[in-house]
Amino acid sequence: MMIPLFAGFVAKSIADKPAIAPAMIGAYIANDPELLGTKAGAGLLLPLLSLLL
């Protein structure tokens, strides 16, 4: 749960309040192994890259 929170705060610093929820949702999806169908989540790099999209 720390990575989605971190991604939300990074998004807030980049694009202010409208970016918090999409960043947290994207980071949660990127780090949930059950949704991805893998053994582990994406770690920290993919959620931070998803902020740029």
PDB file of N, CA, C and O in Angstrom:
ATOM      1  N   MET A   1       0.816  -1.194   0.000  1.00  0.00           N
ATOM      2  CA  MET A   1       0.000   0.000   0.000  1.00  0.00           C
ATOM      3  C   MET A   1       0.862   1.262   0.000  1.00  0.00           C
ATOM      4  O   MET A   1       0.367   2.349  -0.295  1.00  0.00           O
ATOM      5  N   MET A   2       2.123   1.127   0.322  1.00  0.00           N
ATOM      6  CA  MET A   2       2.980   2.318   0.365  1.00  0.00           C
ATOM      7  C   MET A   2       3.277   2.867  -1.021  1.00  0.00           C
ATOM      8  O   MET A   2       3.366   4.082  -1.193  1.00  0.00           O
ATOM      9  N   ILE A   3       3.431   2.001  -2.008  1.00  0.00           N
ATOM     10  CA  ILE A   3       3.774   2.479  -3.348  1.00  0.00           C
ATOM     11  C   ILE A   3       2.628   3.276  -3.971  1.00  0.00           C
ATOM     12  O   ILE A   3       2.895   4.315  -4.575  1.00  0.00           O
ATOM     13  N   PRO A   4       1.362   2.846  -3.858  1.00  0.00           N
ATOM     14  CA  PRO A   4       0.290   3.712  -4.375  1.00  0.00           C
ATOM     15  C   PRO A   4       0.213   5.063  -3.663  1.00  0.00           C
ATOM     16  O   PRO A   4      -0.063   6.082  -4.296  1.00  0.00           O
ATOM     17  N   LEU A   5       0.454   5.078  -2.353  1.00  0.00           N
ATOM     18  CA  LEU A   5       0.455   6.356  -1.641  1.00  0.00           C
ATOM     19  C   LEU A   5       1.597   7.244  -2.111  1.00  0.00           C
ATOM     20  O   LEU A   5       1.418   8.442  -2.327  1.00  0.00           O
ATOM     21  N   PHE A   6       2.772   6.646  -2.268  1.00  0.00           N
ATOM     22  CA  PHE A   6       3.919   7.409  -2.753  1.00  0.00           C
ATOM     23  C   PHE A   6       3.657   7.966  -4.146  1.00  0.00           C
ATOM     24  O   PHE A   6       3.975   9.122  -4.427  1.00  0.00           O
ATOM     25  N   ALA A   7       3.076   7.143  -5.020  1.00  0.00           N
ATOM     26  CA  ALA A   7       2.762   7.604  -6.373  1.00  0.00           C
ATOM     27  C   ALA A   7       1.738   8.733  -6.339  1.00  0.00           C
ATOM     28  O   ALA A   7       1.817   9.670  -7.134  1.00  0.00           O
ATOM     29  N   GLY A   8       0.776   8.647  -5.418  1.00  0.00           N
ATOM     30  CA  GLY A   8      -0.211   9.721  -5.289  1.00  0.00           C
ATOM     31  C   GLY A   8       0.414  11.033  -4.870  1.00  0.00           C
ATOM     32  O   GLY A   8       0.057  12.089  -5.393  1.00  0.00           O
ATOM     33  N   PHE A   9       1.345  10.977  -3.931  1.00  0.00           N
ATOM     34  CA  PHE A   9       1.995  12.208  -3.483  1.00  0.00           C
ATOM     35  C   PHE A   9       2.943  12.768  -4.541  1.00  0.00           C
ATOM     36  O   PHE A   9       3.075  13.985  -4.671  1.00  0.00           O
ATOM     37  N   VAL A  10       3.600  11.898  -5.293  1.00  0.00           N
ATOM     38  CA  VAL A  10       4.451  12.371  -6.389  1.00  0.00           C
ATOM     39  C   VAL A  10       3.587  13.046  -7.454  1.00  0.00           C
ATOM     40  O   VAL A  10       3.958  14.090  -7.990  1.00  0.00           O
ATOM     41  N   ALA A  11       2.434  12.447  -7.759  1.00  0.00           N
ATOM     42  CA  ALA A  11       1.526  13.033  -8.742  1.00  0.00           C
ATOM     43  C   ALA A  11       0.991  14.371  -8.257  1.00  0.00           C
ATOM     44  O   ALA A  11       0.812  15.291  -9.055  1.00  0.00           O
ATOM     45  N   LYS A  12       0.732  14.491  -6.952  1.00  0.00           N
ATOM     46  CA  LYS A  12       0.258  15.766  -6.406  1.00  0.00           C
ATOM     47  C   LYS A  12       1.314  16.848  -6.575  1.00  0.00           C
ATOM     48  O   LYS A  12       0.995  18.000  -6.868  1.00  0.00           O
ATOM     49  N   SER A  13       2.569  16.469  -6.389  1.00  0.00           N
ATOM     50  CA  SER A  13       3.626  17.469  -6.533  1.00  0.00           C
ATOM     51  C   SER A  13       3.830  17.876  -7.987  1.00  0.00           C
ATOM     52  O   SER A  13       4.289  18.984  -8.264  1.00  0.00           O
ATOM     53  N   ILE A  14       3.492  16.988  -8.914  1.00  0.00           N
ATOM     54  CA  ILE A  14       3.653  17.307 -10.337  1.00  0.00           C
ATOM     55  C   ILE A  14       2.442  18.051 -10.889  1.00  0.00           C
ATOM     56  O   ILE A  14       2.599  19.068 -11.564  1.00  0.00           O
ATOM     57  N   ALA A  15       1.228  17.552 -10.608  1.00  0.00           N
ATOM     58  CA  ALA A  15       0.040  18.079 -11.278  1.00  0.00           C
ATOM     59  C   ALA A  15      -1.072  18.493 -10.321  1.00  0.00           C
ATOM     60  O   ALA A  15      -2.202  18.693 -10.767  1.00  0.00           O
ATOM     61  N   ASP A  16      -0.806  18.626  -9.048  1.00  0.00           N
ATOM     62  CA  ASP A  16      -1.751  19.061  -8.032  1.00  0.00           C
ATOM     63  C   ASP A  16      -2.872  18.047  -7.797  1.00  0.00           C
ATOM     64  O   ASP A  16      -2.722  16.880  -8.161  1.00  0.00           O
ATOM     65  N   LYS A  17      -3.979  18.459  -7.204  1.00  0.00           N
ATOM     66  CA  LYS A  17      -5.003  17.530  -6.705  1.00  0.00           C
ATOM     67  C   LYS A  17      -5.655  16.622  -7.740  1.00  0.00           C
ATOM     68  O   LYS A  17      -5.932  15.473  -7.395  1.00  0.00           O
ATOM     69  N   PRO A  18      -5.923  17.030  -8.970  1.00  0.00           N
ATOM     70  CA  PRO A  18      -6.616  16.112  -9.889  1.00  0.00           C
ATOM     71  C   PRO A  18      -5.826  14.851 -10.241  1.00  0.00           C
ATOM     72  O   PRO A  18      -6.402  13.908 -10.784  1.00  0.00           O
ATOM     73  N   ALA A  19      -4.558  14.811  -9.956  1.00  0.00           N
ATOM     74  CA  ALA A  19      -3.729  13.662 -10.339  1.00  0.00           C
ATOM     75  C   ALA A  19      -3.592  12.620  -9.238  1.00  0.00           C
ATOM     76  O   ALA A  19      -3.040  11.547  -9.483  1.00  0.00           O
ATOM     77  N   ILE A  20      -4.076  12.903  -8.037  1.00  0.00           N
ATOM     78  CA  ILE A  20      -3.853  11.980  -6.917  1.00  0.00           C
ATOM     79  C   ILE A  20      -4.557  10.640  -7.134  1.00  0.00           C
ATOM     80  O   ILE A  20      -3.916   9.591  -7.075  1.00  0.00           O
ATOM     81  N   ALA A  21      -5.850  10.664  -7.382  1.00  0.00           N
ATOM     82  CA  ALA A  21      -6.613   9.417  -7.501  1.00  0.00           C
ATOM     83  C   ALA A  21      -6.173   8.566  -8.694  1.00  0.00           C
ATOM     84  O   ALA A  21      -5.969   7.364  -8.520  1.00  0.00           O
ATOM     85  N   PRO A  22      -6.017   9.131  -9.899  1.00  0.00           N
ATOM     86  CA  PRO A  22      -5.553   8.282 -11.005  1.00  0.00           C
ATOM     87  C   PRO A  22      -4.179   7.671 -10.758  1.00  0.00           C
ATOM     88  O   PRO A  22      -3.931   6.530 -11.148  1.00  0.00           O
ATOM     89  N   ALA A  23      -3.294   8.412 -10.120  1.00  0.00           N
ATOM     90  CA  ALA A  23      -1.959   7.884  -9.835  1.00  0.00           C
ATOM     91  C   ALA A  23      -2.021   6.755  -8.821  1.00  0.00           C
ATOM     92  O   ALA A  23      -1.322   5.753  -8.968  1.00  0.00           O
ATOM     93  N   MET A  24      -2.846   6.903  -7.796  1.00  0.00           N
ATOM     94  CA  MET A  24      -2.954   5.848  -6.789  1.00  0.00           C
ATOM     95  C   MET A  24      -3.597   4.595  -7.380  1.00  0.00           C
ATOM     96  O   MET A  24      -3.170   3.482  -7.075  1.00  0.00           O
ATOM     97  N   ILE A  25      -4.610   4.761  -8.215  1.00  0.00           N
ATOM     98  CA  ILE A  25      -5.260   3.614  -8.841  1.00  0.00           C
ATOM     99  C   ILE A  25      -4.302   2.917  -9.807  1.00  0.00           C
ATOM    100  O   ILE A  25      -4.213   1.689  -9.816  1.00  0.00           O
ATOM    101  N   GLY A  26      -3.592   3.691 -10.611  1.00  0.00           N
ATOM    102  CA  GLY A  26      -2.625   3.111 -11.540  1.00  0.00           C
ATOM    103  C   GLY A  26      -1.508   2.385 -10.830  1.00  0.00           C
ATOM    104  O   GLY A  26      -1.086   1.314 -11.267  1.00  0.00           O
ATOM    105  N   ALA A  27      -1.025   2.948  -9.744  1.00  0.00           N
ATOM    106  CA  ALA A  27       0.043   2.302  -8.990  1.00  0.00           C
ATOM    107  C   ALA A  27      -0.457   1.035  -8.303  1.00  0.00           C
ATOM    108  O   ALA A  27       0.278   0.054  -8.194  1.00  0.00           O
ATOM    109  N   TYR A  28      -1.700   1.057  -7.842  1.00  0.00           N
ATOM    110  CA  TYR A  28      -2.254  -0.153  -7.221  1.00  0.00           C
ATOM    111  C   TYR A  28      -2.380  -1.279  -8.248  1.00  0.00           C
ATOM    112  O   TYR A  28      -2.031  -2.425  -7.967  1.00  0.00           O
ATOM    113  N   ILE A  29      -2.873  -0.949  -9.425  1.00  0.00           N
ATOM    114  CA  ILE A  29      -3.013  -1.959 -10.481  1.00  0.00           C
ATOM    115  C   ILE A  29      -1.644  -2.483 -10.907  1.00  0.00           C
ATOM    116  O   ILE A  29      -1.482  -3.681 -11.136  1.00  0.00           O
ATOM    117  N   ALA A  30      -0.663  -1.594 -11.013  1.00  0.00           N
ATOM    118  CA  ALA A  30       0.669  -2.007 -11.442  1.00  0.00           C
ATOM    119  C   ALA A  30       1.374  -2.871 -10.408  1.00  0.00           C
ATOM    120  O   ALA A  30       2.299  -3.607 -10.750  1.00  0.00           O
ATOM    121  N   ASN A  31       0.955  -2.793  -9.152  1.00  0.00           N
ATOM    122  CA  ASN A  31       1.619  -3.565  -8.096  1.00  0.00           C
ATOM    123  C   ASN A  31       0.813  -4.745  -7.595  1.00  0.00           C
ATOM    124  O   ASN A  31       1.248  -5.426  -6.666  1.00  0.00           O
ATOM    125  N   ASP A  32      -0.341  -5.010  -8.173  1.00  0.00           N
ATOM    126  CA  ASP A  32      -1.160  -6.135  -7.726  1.00  0.00           C
ATOM    127  C   ASP A  32      -0.871  -7.354  -8.589  1.00  0.00           C
ATOM    128  O   ASP A  32      -1.262  -7.382  -9.756  1.00  0.00           O
ATOM    129  N   PRO A  33      -0.195  -8.363  -8.043  1.00  0.00           N
ATOM    130  CA  PRO A  33       0.160  -9.533  -8.856  1.00  0.00           C
ATOM    131  C   PRO A  33      -1.057 -10.327  -9.328  1.00  0.00           C
ATOM    132  O   PRO A  33      -0.998 -10.962 -10.380  1.00  0.00           O
ATOM    133  N   GLU A  34      -2.149 -10.305  -8.578  1.00  0.00           N
ATOM    134  CA  GLU A  34      -3.340 -11.046  -8.995  1.00  0.00           C
ATOM    135  C   GLU A  34      -3.973 -10.424 -10.240  1.00  0.00           C
ATOM    136  O   GLU A  34      -4.433 -11.148 -11.123  1.00  0.00           O
ATOM    137  N   LEU A  35      -4.001  -9.106 -10.320  1.00  0.00           N
ATOM    138  CA  LEU A  35      -4.551  -8.447 -11.501  1.00  0.00           C
ATOM    139  C   LEU A  35      -3.646  -8.613 -12.715  1.00  0.00           C
ATOM    140  O   LEU A  35      -4.119  -8.706 -13.847  1.00  0.00           O
ATOM    141  N   LEU A  36      -2.332  -8.649 -12.466  1.00  0.00           N
ATOM    142  CA  LEU A  36      -1.382  -8.784 -13.572  1.00  0.00           C
ATOM    143  C   LEU A  36      -1.204 -10.224 -14.012  1.00  0.00           C
ATOM    144  O   LEU A  36      -0.751 -10.478 -15.128  1.00  0.00           O
ATOM    145  N   GLY A  37      -1.553 -11.169 -13.150  1.00  0.00           N
ATOM    146  CA  GLY A  37      -1.355 -12.579 -13.460  1.00  0.00           C
ATOM    147  C   GLY A  37       0.099 -12.998 -13.367  1.00  0.00           C
ATOM    148  O   GLY A  37       0.537 -13.893 -14.089  1.00  0.00           O
ATOM    149  N   THR A  38       0.849 -12.360 -12.484  1.00  0.00           N
ATOM    150  CA  THR A  38       2.263 -12.677 -12.303  1.00  0.00           C
ATOM    151  C   THR A  38       2.524 -13.090 -10.860  1.00  0.00           C
ATOM    152  O   THR A  38       1.619 -13.080 -10.026  1.00  0.00           O
ATOM    153  N   LYS A  39       3.774 -13.454 -10.579  1.00  0.00           N
ATOM    154  CA  LYS A  39       4.142 -13.837  -9.220  1.00  0.00           C
ATOM    155  C   LYS A  39       4.397 -12.629  -8.328  1.00  0.00           C
ATOM    156  O   LYS A  39       4.215 -12.707  -7.113  1.00  0.00           O
ATOM    157  N   ALA A  40       4.812 -11.524  -8.912  1.00  0.00           N
ATOM    158  CA  ALA A  40       5.113 -10.321  -8.138  1.00  0.00           C
ATOM    159  C   ALA A  40       4.589  -9.101  -8.886  1.00  0.00           C
ATOM    160  O   ALA A  40       4.308  -9.162 -10.083  1.00  0.00           O
ATOM    161  N   GLY A  41       4.465  -8.013  -8.175  1.00  0.00           N
ATOM    162  CA  GLY A  41       4.027  -6.765  -8.782  1.00  0.00           C
ATOM    163  C   GLY A  41       5.142  -6.110  -9.577  1.00  0.00           C
ATOM    164  O   GLY A  41       6.219  -6.684  -9.737  1.00  0.00           O
ATOM    165  N   ALA A  42       4.888  -4.929 -10.067  1.00  0.00           N
ATOM    166  CA  ALA A  42       5.838  -4.239 -10.922  1.00  0.00           C
ATOM    167  C   ALA A  42       6.900  -3.471 -10.144  1.00  0.00           C
ATOM    168  O   ALA A  42       7.851  -2.969 -10.744  1.00  0.00           O
ATOM    169  N   GLY A  43       6.764  -3.369  -8.846  1.00  0.00           N
ATOM    170  CA  GLY A  43       7.737  -2.637  -8.056  1.00  0.00           C
ATOM    171  C   GLY A  43       7.456  -1.153  -8.063  1.00  0.00           C
ATOM    172  O   GLY A  43       6.300  -0.736  -8.134  1.00  0.00           O
ATOM    173  N   LEU A  44       8.492  -0.363  -7.989  1.00  0.00           N
ATOM    174  CA  LEU A  44       8.329   1.092  -7.898  1.00  0.00           C
ATOM    175  C   LEU A  44       8.460   1.778  -9.241  1.00  0.00           C
ATOM    176  O   LEU A  44       7.897   2.857  -9.429  1.00  0.00           O
ATOM    177  N   LEU A  45       9.174   1.199 -10.171  1.00  0.00           N
ATOM    178  CA  LEU A  45       9.473   1.871 -11.425  1.00  0.00           C
ATOM    179  C   LEU A  45       8.252   2.051 -12.322  1.00  0.00           C
ATOM    180  O   LEU A  45       8.039   3.143 -12.849  1.00  0.00           O
ATOM    181  N   LEU A  46       7.458   1.022 -12.504  1.00  0.00           N
ATOM    182  CA  LEU A  46       6.294   1.116 -13.394  1.00  0.00           C
ATOM    183  C   LEU A  46       5.250   2.116 -12.902  1.00  0.00           C
ATOM    184  O   LEU A  46       4.725   2.868 -13.723  1.00  0.00           O
ATOM    185  N   PRO A  47       4.914   2.169 -11.599  1.00  0.00           N
ATOM    186  CA  PRO A  47       3.966   3.192 -11.176  1.00  0.00           C
ATOM    187  C   PRO A  47       4.482   4.612 -11.403  1.00  0.00           C
ATOM    188  O   PRO A  47       3.711   5.507 -11.748  1.00  0.00           O
ATOM    189  N   LEU A  48       5.768   4.815 -11.212  1.00  0.00           N
ATOM    190  CA  LEU A  48       6.308   6.162 -11.449  1.00  0.00           C
ATOM    191  C   LEU A  48       6.300   6.488 -12.933  1.00  0.00           C
ATOM    192  O   LEU A  48       6.073   7.637 -13.311  1.00  0.00           O
ATOM    193  N   LEU A  49       6.544   5.491 -13.783  1.00  0.00           N
ATOM    194  CA  LEU A  49       6.445   5.726 -15.226  1.00  0.00           C
ATOM    195  C   LEU A  49       5.006   5.949 -15.662  1.00  0.00           C
ATOM    196  O   LEU A  49       4.758   6.676 -16.624  1.00  0.00           O
ATOM    197  N   SER A  50       4.057   5.338 -14.970  1.00  0.00           N
ATOM    198  CA  SER A  50       2.656   5.534 -15.337  1.00  0.00           C
ATOM    199  C   SER A  50       2.192   6.955 -15.026  1.00  0.00           C
ATOM    200  O   SER A  50       1.195   7.411 -15.584  1.00  0.00           O
ATOM    201  N   LEU A  51       2.897   7.658 -14.146  1.00  0.00           N
ATOM    202  CA  LEU A  51       2.541   9.053 -13.871  1.00  0.00           C
ATOM    203  C   LEU A  51       2.762   9.933 -15.094  1.00  0.00           C
ATOM    204  O   LEU A  51       2.097  10.956 -15.256  1.00  0.00           O
ATOM    205  N   LEU A  52       3.673   9.546 -15.934  1.00  0.00           N
ATOM    206  CA  LEU A  52       3.976  10.357 -17.107  1.00  0.00           C
ATOM    207  C   LEU A  52       2.944  10.183 -18.225  1.00  0.00           C
ATOM    208  O   LEU A  52       2.869  11.003 -19.139  1.00  0.00           O
ATOM    209  N   LEU A  53       2.153   9.114 -18.147  1.00  0.00           N
ATOM    210  CA  LEU A  53       1.141   8.871 -19.174  1.00  0.00           C
ATOM    211  C   LEU A  53      -0.077   9.622 -18.895  1.00  0.00           C
ATOM    212  O   LEU A  53      -1.040   9.540 -19.656  1.00  0.00           O
TER     213      LEU A  53
END
